[in-house]
Amino acid sequence: MLARLLPVLTGCLIFGFAGPVAAAQGTVIWKNQDCGFFILQTSRGYGLFEWVAGGALRDGDLIEGEVNAKGTLQLYNRTADLPVTAYATGRSPKRTEVEKDIPSRCR
């Protein structure tokens, strides 16, 4: 019995026990369609993003992808079933800190 399990156990040790990795997620909690900025609440806090391309966002939309990364990001609006390209402009554990980075023309 152990002889049959040895190749399986060896594979698990070499390749790891990890299954499919779930994409990070965030929820749209604020947006300004006129200037293209939005805030996502993620497991790490809050992020301010500038919309670049894709479908329009609504409050409550679930966004998947590398929401905690920097720069231009290819995200996916799971709620609307549409791709979204956005530029991450700021992050903070506190919403009020991210809100300070919203351009004045968007407030």
C-alpha positions as CSV (number, residue, x, y, z in Angstrom):
1,M,0.0,0.0,0.0
2,L,2.8,2.4,0.9
3,A,4.6,1.6,-2.3
4,R,1.6,2.7,-4.3
5,L,1.3,6.0,-2.3
6,L,5.0,6.9,-2.6
7,P,4.7,8.4,-6.1
8,V,1.7,10.5,-5.1
9,L,3.4,11.7,-1.9
10,T,6.6,12.5,-3.8
11,G,4.6,14.5,-6.3
12,C,2.9,16.5,-3.5
13,L,6.2,17.3,-1.9
14,I,7.8,18.4,-5.2
15,F,4.8,20.3,-6.7
16,G,3.1,21.3,-3.4
17,F,-0.4,20.7,-2.2
18,A,-1.8,23.9,-3.7
19,G,-5.0,23.7,-5.7
20,P,-6.1,26.4,-8.0
21,V,-5.3,29.9,-6.7
22,A,-8.3,32.1,-6.4
23,A,-7.9,35.6,-7.8
24,A,-7.8,38.5,-5.4
25,Q,-11.1,40.4,-5.1
26,G,-12.3,43.8,-4.3
27,T,-15.7,45.5,-4.2
28,V,-16.5,48.9,-5.7
29,I,-17.5,51.2,-2.8
30,W,-17.1,54.5,-4.6
31,K,-16.8,55.7,-8.2
32,N,-17.1,58.8,-10.2
33,Q,-17.9,58.0,-13.8
34,D,-17.2,61.5,-15.0
35,C,-13.6,61.5,-14.1
36,G,-13.0,57.7,-14.1
37,F,-11.8,57.1,-10.6
38,F,-13.1,54.4,-8.2
39,I,-12.3,52.9,-4.8
40,L,-12.1,49.1,-4.2
41,Q,-12.4,47.6,-0.7
42,T,-10.1,44.5,-0.6
43,S,-8.9,42.1,2.0
44,R,-5.9,44.4,2.5
45,G,-7.8,47.6,2.8
46,Y,-8.7,50.2,0.2
47,G,-7.3,51.0,-3.3
48,L,-7.8,54.0,-5.5
49,F,-7.9,53.2,-9.2
50,E,-8.2,55.2,-12.4
51,W,-10.4,53.5,-15.0
52,V,-8.7,53.0,-18.3
53,A,-10.9,50.8,-20.4
54,G,-13.8,48.3,-20.1
55,G,-17.3,48.3,-18.9
56,A,-18.8,50.9,-16.6
57,L,-18.6,50.2,-12.9
58,R,-21.3,50.3,-10.3
59,D,-21.3,50.4,-6.5
60,G,-21.1,46.8,-5.2
61,D,-19.5,45.3,-8.4
62,L,-17.1,42.5,-7.5
63,I,-13.8,43.0,-9.2
64,E,-11.2,40.2,-9.6
65,G,-7.6,40.1,-10.5
66,E,-4.4,41.5,-9.0
67,V,-6.3,44.2,-7.1
68,N,-3.4,44.6,-4.7
69,A,-0.7,45.1,-7.4
70,K,0.7,48.4,-8.7
71,G,0.5,50.0,-12.1
72,T,-1.8,49.2,-15.0
73,L,-3.9,46.2,-14.2
74,Q,-6.1,43.8,-16.2
75,L,-9.0,43.1,-14.0
76,Y,-12.4,41.4,-14.4
77,N,-15.8,42.7,-13.3
78,R,-17.3,39.4,-12.1
79,T,-20.7,41.1,-11.5
80,A,-21.0,42.5,-15.0
81,D,-19.0,39.7,-16.7
82,L,-16.7,42.2,-18.4
83,P,-12.9,42.9,-18.5
84,V,-11.7,46.2,-16.9
85,T,-8.3,47.9,-17.3
86,A,-7.4,50.2,-14.5
87,Y,-4.4,52.0,-13.1
88,A,-3.7,51.6,-9.4
89,T,-3.0,55.1,-7.9
90,G,-3.0,54.5,-4.2
91,R,-3.6,52.1,-1.3
92,S,-4.2,52.3,2.4
93,P,-5.7,50.2,5.2
94,K,-7.9,53.3,5.9
95,R,-10.5,54.5,3.5
96,T,-10.0,58.1,4.5
97,E,-6.4,58.0,3.5
98,V,-7.3,56.7,0.0
99,E,-10.0,59.4,-0.3
100,K,-7.3,62.1,0.2
101,D,-5.7,61.0,-3.1
102,I,-8.9,61.5,-5.2
103,P,-8.3,64.4,-7.6
104,S,-10.2,67.5,-6.6
105,R,-12.1,67.6,-9.9
106,C,-13.6,64.2,-8.9
107,R,-14.9,65.2,-5.5
